Amino acid sequence: MRIARFVVDDAPMYGVVEGEPGSEEVAVVNGDPFFGKVEVTEKRHKVDDIRLLAPIIPRSKVVGIGRNYAEHAKELGNEVPPAPLMFFKPNTAVVGPGDPVTMPTFTEEVSYEAELAVVIGRICKDVPADRVNEVVFGYTCANDLTARDVQRTDNQWARAKGFDTSCPLGPWIETELDTEDLTVRGYLDDELKQDGNTSQMIWDVKDLVSLVSQAFTLLPGDVILTGTPSGVGLITDGQRYEVEIEGIGALSNPVIRR
């Protein structure tokens, strides 16, 4: 099931996406699917006639994972960490499909990072790896934008990873997905830059959710970014980056400097 969050006549709502790529429709659901049963109504809209929003604005947190692909760690001159390298992005970093990413005035080097994002569906703590499926609501595409120059100079990554608009999510949440072997690609102005697979992760989704839950109580709507494959690079004003993940879809955002 694909769960979207969208706007019609300035009214935000949730819906179930149905149909083949290029001809999708959204069936409106009653209420918030994170806190109740998904009840599909008879109201439908063509995807082309609505504005998709970020499928979730985390009520609590976005937890990022650094250097979870060995080749990505290598390309930046880093060692693979002995345990998942965790950091936070605030919910003010989250934007949706097509929304502009605004480069902050304090950076000259913003980098793209295509990633699979895990969306938590229920409150949980110390989740065993073999029970992770019980707490996951679904999966979406993410772009973990990073101010590389600030990352090099700051002692921690709050500014570099957490600036406003640095976490595009979308286009929707896929609730039924096998994450063991998914293609993760990224395109800069339609040119392929990243071409990885979740099978290359050092810690897979189940391990990551389990380990993150040992550190933090996870709440419905929390998001875990699972790391990026190699091929990261800089993006600048006027360019666009598209994240494409097998089984989910594509997330595209322009970058601007105001």
Helices and strands as residue ranges (DSSP letters): E 2-8, E 11-18, E 25-30, E 39-46, G 47-49, E 51-52, E 62-66, H 70-75, E 85-89, G 91-93, E 94-95, E 101-102, E 110-111, E 114-120, G 129-134, E 136-143, E 146-147, H 148-153, H 158-162, E 167-174, E 183-188, E 191-197, G 198-200, H 205-215, E 223-225, E 234-235, E 240-245, E 249-256
